[in-house]
């Protein structure tokens, strides 16, 4: 029951539509380098994990939930891909937006251009930094999210839905198979955070 | 410019490039080229730039940040740089220090803005130890509650740059070219420029600051000096920097929209 309430609040926080499912199962917990991580012990696909984020110099920590969605594929540079028919939608993950901080500007490519797997197609600005955004797959850009020009914060508030960045017609759909699934990506994030 | 770093025992290599009076646009072009095409670590130190320039971050809008009419009348160049962050006016009194690093050579620092910013503050804490009440405050370097250094970064998949413009000295009249920004740190408390910033010259000499910065870098890296001429991109290099000078037409258009 507590997990369902938490799932509901996470979905609401990320402005996820009712069509997006979050799966939960009994979680096991462990402490790792000062972080509290939760991960499913026997779920086929993880959808969220908890971590502590240090709030300030006084070592106050806040418990935050980081969402990883089922049905998406993930790159090790923290972008996600949703392949539907002939089009793939790309954005950055909840883990990435949480680490980047408030996004104040988004640089997007032009429609008709091309993207190449693992190469940059745009950038986001947050906390005085520009950070490259890389495409998980190759293809032709068929649409860009123009809403991000006026409301770049959609990347923070809705990284998997309203905060999508580009839509691409994949030129090599097999590239999707090399990407991580949600469980693998969750483990990747936990290991990356745990190493620091 | 891409070269392979020789595997070695001990701390990673950092190439120190010391320059004086290099135009800020040229410095930015060299930095972006090194970030994107080199595989080595670099510390670029430019002791003053040749003439006053306004330098905005990647998303800077001149209408919001710059007093357009006086800038056009006095022919002050306005640059939009490749990194994020705010707007500064730089001149011969500004000392620039930039760190360009492979993320794996600073492995205990996650390649995101806040961890890199924290790492930089630890390095500069060493620089100013025993000299001033230095701290990182909302991403600015301050003595007490006055800013003396502005920071900006650019982060790629495997590398990042953290660069700083230090106000060793400045001309008060130049600050009048800058508007009060809409996005400002809370600690600024709506102070105008001259009440918000302070010169580093009140605390240490230029040469002492540069020496202490290199000493601090040596505690993290194995440093070697490199001449500026060796890092300038060759003319046949296929790299187009994104930092650029805004045209008069762009500034005039911005001036018309801000009326």
Interface residues (C-beta under 8 A of the other chain):
Chain A: X77 X99 X100 X101 X104 X105 X107 X118 X120 X123 X125 X126 X127 X128 X129 X130 X131 X132 X134 X192 X193 X196
Chain B: X57 X58 X59 X82 X83 X84 X85 X86 X108 X109 X110 X112 X113 X114 X115 X116 X117 X139 X151 X152 X153 X154 X155 X156 X157 X183
